[in-house]
Amino acid sequence: MKIGLFTDSYRPSINGIVYVVESLKRELEALGHEVYVFCPAKSISPSKQAELLHEDDNSRIVRFRSIKGAFFDDYDTSVFFPPVVQRQIANMNLDVVHIFTPSQIGLLGVKVAKKNNIPLIIQHCTDLYEFVDHYPAVLPGALALAGIVFPLSVKLNGQDLLEVAKLYRPRNGVTKWNKDIIERVITILYSKADAVIALSRKSRDQLQSWQTEDYGYDITLMPNGVNALPKPKSERIKEFREQWGLREKDEVFGFVGRLGEEKNLPILIEAFNKFIAPDRPKSKLLFVGDFEYRQKLEEMAAETDFVDRIIFTGAMPREDLGVAYGVINVFTFPSLKDTQGWVLHEAAHAGKPIVIIDKEVSEVVKDGVNGYFAENTPESVAKKVISILKSPKKQAEFSAESKKLASKFTERSQVKRLEKLYKNLIEIRENQ
C-alpha cells in the first residue's frame, strides 16, 4: 500500500505525535508499505529544513512552508498549498490517507482523500477540548479554523455551514467559546472519515458524547504501540545517580515527559512537600523533561521545605530515557488532559509501578495489579505512592505485571491491527 500520514507536528519538534508518526512510518515500511509523511517545514524554506534533517527523496518526507505559531507551541502554521502540490499528491496514487491533527496539513489530508476518493482515517491524538483551559488565547485561531480553513478544506453541506456559522455567536467566557468550537468542528470533521481511531477509553467516550443524530460515526479503540526503550548499562545509571545526587537507597518517584501546564504537575510537588518528604527522609521527586512550565514548577519547588530533594534534569534524548526510568521506583502520571500517555507504556516496559489519576487514559495501568488509581488530590497521590515505596514485595509484583501489560501493545502488534483496518477500508471502498 501507498500510505499518506498528514501531521501538523513533526521533526524537529519533539512530542507524542512526532513519536507516533515516526513509529508508524518505520513499522509500516518494515511490513513492505510505501509511507509518505506530509508535515510542516518549520521554515519558509522546506528544502533547507530537509537538508538540515538529512532528508532526501528516499525519506518520503514532504514538507510545506510554515511559520511559527497557531494553536500551541508545537504547532506551526503551514501557509502554502499551491495547486501544483495538490496535483503532485494526487499523482502519488495513495491508497490510504491517515491524519493526526485537525489543523492545516491535517485538513489538507482530508481534502486529498475526499477529492481523490481515498479511504480517510482520522486519529484523535490531542485533546484540544481540554487544552483550551490552559491556552484560552487560541480563540482567534479557533475561529479562523472553523470559519475559514475548515470550509476551504472540507466539502461542507448546508447543514455543516449552518453549524459552523453558529460558532461565531459569542459565549459567556472565552474558554466556553473555544470548547464549543472544538467540539462542533471535531464532530463534523470526524463524521466525514471512513474510520476514527481513539487511543483510550477516555477519548472514545468523549467523542461518543459529542455525537448527534446528524453527526455520528464509528470509533475504533486502538492505542498506539510503544516498544521498550534500550536497557541502560549499570555504569550509565551510576553516572546519572552521581550527576543528580541520587543514592541507591533513595526512594525516587516522579514524572518523565513534557513539563506543560496541562500536565497537572504541581500536585506532585504538593504531595511530596506535605505528605511524603516529612516522613520519608530518603524520598526524592524527579522531573525529567522540559517545556515552558518548567520555570513555574521550579519556583514552586523553591518554596517548599525540601527543595534540595526535588530534581529537574531537563530534556533528555528519548533513547537515553531508560536511565531515568532505571532510577525511578514509582512512576507518577497526574495528567488529566492526555489521550493515551506514551510515557506510561515506556514506564510499564521498564517494569515501573505506576500511579495515575485519569483512570481511563491507558490500557497498561490496572488498579491494584501494576499500580494504583489516585484521586486528584495531593493527599491521595501521596498515599498511593507511599503504599508502593514502603513495600519491596509490592514493587516487585507490580514491576512484573507492568512488563506483561506493556508487552500486549508493542509497535509491531498495533501496526498490524492498523494495517488490517487499512485493508478493510480499501476493500469496502473498492466494492462500493
Secondary structure, DSSP 4 states (H G I P E B T S, - for coil): -EEEEE-S--TTS-SHHHHHHHHHHHHHHHTT-EEEEEEE-SSS-HHHHHHHTT--GGGTEEEE-EEE-SSSTT-EEE----HHHHHHHHHT--SEEEE--SSHHHHHHHHHHHHTT--EEEEE---HHHHTTT-GGGHHHHHHIIIIIHHHHS---HHHHHHHHHTTS--SSHHHHHHHHHHHHHHHHHTTSSEEEESSHHHHHHHHHH--SSS---EEE-PPP-PPPPPPPHHHHHHHHHHHT--TT-EEEEEES---GGG-THHHHHHIIIIITTT-TTEEEEEE--STTHHHHHHHHHTSTTGGGEEEEE---GGGHHHHHHH-SEEEE--SS-SS-HHHHHHHHTT--EEES-TTS-SS--BTTTEEE--SSHHHHHHHHHHHHT-HHHHHHHHHHHHHHHHTT-HHHHHHHHHHHHHHHHHHHHH-
